[in-house]
Amino acid sequence: MTPNPTPASICLLRTSAIGDVTHVVPLLRTLQQAWPDTSLTWIVGKLERKLVGDLPGVEFVTFDKAAGWAGMRAVHAALRGRRFDALLQMQVAMRSNLLSLGISADRRVGYDRARSKDLHGLVINERIPARSGEHVLDAIGSFCEPLGLKQTRVRWDIPIPDEAHAWAAEQLPGDVPTLLVSPTSSHALRNWRPERYAAVMDHAATRGWRVALIGGPSAGERAMADGVLAACQRPPLDLTGKDTLKKLLAMLGRAQLLLTPDSGPMHMANAVGTKVLGLHAASNPDRSGPYSDRRWCVNKYDEAAHKYLGKPASELPWGSKIEKPGVMDLISVDDVVERYEAAARDTGLL
């Protein structure tokens, strides 16, 4: 018997958030490449399924976290009577740990002790290698290592329907160099000031770029968009609340650059090969920035560590957030304009 026989079935549990779900896709591709006959089941959030739920060769089970205990029971009912060779428990939150208790599996792979919390160690029987300094995507990719694989290639290829491409082409026609601005993170303290976004957007417009403001339909995102628009001297396209996740992927694929704080769209843009001008002060871009290329990001994380925590970032536990009021003010308009200019020159569009 081989030490690591090919599993017949694997269950992946990572329900949220959008950025982290994009990080699971390369792991999924690694499993499919190595074991094309292995049955793969992914328990994913209701919103997140709209982004990845059409990946071929995968069974999806939706977890509606807004439904509370009923949402958990629905997942357990969908999997009743089944037992997986392995469960990859890639989310350490208490809700996900409880959710995993209703999933039968011989091998239950979770995080190493340093990254465990909320009783995670009680719901697993194996752990990924203990490493520090990893990007989130690499940490998720290491979940295949206890099974005998190694993620050596990072590939997304998230399907984008033809109608999404057509819609994006209507909004952003032609080959005009385009800056998309997604100004709102789900973590409010990661957000930059509206007037600063507006200043950068005005600058890009003077350089002949098309500028479009994007975001979801929530009240908070609408309020941020309105604040940005009120401060703009050169009105951008306002596409806030008009897209879907698939349409957003298609739009990102037509743009040369995305300006955003640490957020889901950052990782979606990276997944389709679009440059990202990420704004990082509250979070460490080496851990949670755009995976493929962080050259265009503004990184004030170390400065934030000194100012708010009295020590360099190198002395903080890996993954520490510095979500303090005012932390994003460490990023100036000039900082962002400089990175925009550098990215534009690299693209050959200045």
Secondary structure as GFF3:
##gff-version 3
##sequence-region A 1 350
A	DSSP	beta_strand	9	13	.	.	.	ID=ss1
A	DSSP	alpha_helix	18	34	.	.	.	ID=ss2
A	DSSP	beta_strand	39	45	.	.	.	ID=ss3
A	DSSP	alpha_helix	46	52	.	.	.	ID=ss4
A	DSSP	beta_strand	59	63	.	.	.	ID=ss5
A	DSSP	three_ten_helix	65	67	.	.	.	ID=ss6
A	DSSP	alpha_helix	69	78	.	.	.	ID=ss7
A	DSSP	beta_strand	83	89	.	.	.	ID=ss8
A	DSSP	alpha_helix	94	100	.	.	.	ID=ss9
A	DSSP	beta_strand	104	110	.	.	.	ID=ss10
A	DSSP	three_ten_helix	113	115	.	.	.	ID=ss11
A	DSSP	three_ten_helix	120	122	.	.	.	ID=ss12
A	DSSP	beta_strand	126	127	.	.	.	ID=ss13
A	DSSP	alpha_helix	136	141	.	.	.	ID=ss14
A	DSSP	three_ten_helix	142	147	.	.	.	ID=ss15
A	DSSP	alpha_helix	162	171	.	.	.	ID=ss16
A	DSSP	beta_strand	178	181	.	.	.	ID=ss17
A	DSSP	three_ten_helix	188	190	.	.	.	ID=ss18
A	DSSP	alpha_helix	194	206	.	.	.	ID=ss19
A	DSSP	beta_strand	210	213	.	.	.	ID=ss20
A	DSSP	alpha_helix	219	231	.	.	.	ID=ss21
A	DSSP	beta_strand	237	238	.	.	.	ID=ss22
A	DSSP	alpha_helix	245	254	.	.	.	ID=ss23
A	DSSP	beta_strand	257	261	.	.	.	ID=ss24
A	DSSP	alpha_helix	264	271	.	.	.	ID=ss25
A	DSSP	beta_strand	275	280	.	.	.	ID=ss26
A	DSSP	alpha_helix	285	288	.	.	.	ID=ss27
A	DSSP	beta_strand	298	299	.	.	.	ID=ss28
A	DSSP	alpha_helix	301	304	.	.	.	ID=ss29
A	DSSP	pi_helix	305	309	.	.	.	ID=ss30
A	DSSP	three_ten_helix	313	315	.	.	.	ID=ss31
A	DSSP	three_ten_helix	327	330	.	.	.	ID=ss32
A	DSSP	alpha_helix	333	347	.	.	.	ID=ss33
###
